[in-house]
Amino acid sequence: MKPMTQSLMGKRLSVTWLDPIGSVGGELSDMELAECVSEGKLVKLDRKSFVLASSIYTDSKQGDFTCIHRALVTDWKII
């Protein structure tokens, strides 16, 4: 998998990643990472994580964001 670099900032990405889950009062056998696919515009990138924006409200810095730790990514592509 190619590394994510600053040259991807502002590009729309599809990212496949493993989401850690938690459970209170659950079964140990149910505990495993959940594979997820998130899509959005890359708006923040540092050495540990990155942020995808799936929506940003007009004239605002508020919106819907997903922060993903780089170690959890199994694949990504520009869409």
N, C-alpha and C positions, 0 to 999 in steps of 0.2 A: 504494500500500500504506500502510495506517495505521501510524503509529509504535507501537512497544511502549512502554508506560508502566508505572510502578509499580502502577497499578491492576490489572494482570494477575497480580501475584504470587499464587501459590497456585492459579492456574487451570490446567486441563489444555489444552495447545496441540498443534496439529499444525503443524510448521514445514517448509517446503520450502526447501532451501539447497544451495549449490554447495560440494562438499567438495574442497579441494585435494589432489592425490595426488602421490606421489613414486615414483621408480623408480631402481633401481640396475641398470645393464646392460640397460635396456629400450630400446625404440624411441621416438625423438622423436615419430613420428606417433601413438603411443598416448597421448601426454600431453595431457590435457584435464581440466577440472573434472568431477567426477561429481555428478550431481543426486541428492540424498538427501531422504528425508522422515523426520523424527524426531518422536516424540510423547512427551509427558511433562508433569509438573507444573513450572511455572516457579518456581524456587527462588532464583535470583540474577539480577540485572539491573543492569548499569552502562552507561556511555556507549559502550563498545567491544564488549561481549559479553554473553551471557546463558547460564544453565545450566538445562537440563531434567533432572528426575529421573524416570527410568523405573521405578525401584523404590528404596525406602528400607527398610532392615532394621528390624524392630520394636525399639524402645528403643535406637536407635543413630543416629549421624549418618553411618553408612556406607551405601553403596548403589551404584546404577548411574546415572551422570551423563553428560550430553553438553554440552560447552561449545562454543558457536557464535559466531563473530564476526558482528556485526550486518551488516557489508558483504556477507556471503555469502548473506543471506536474500533469497529471491525471492518468498515468500508465507508467510503464517501465518494460522491461524484458531483460535478457541476450540472445543474439542470436548467 
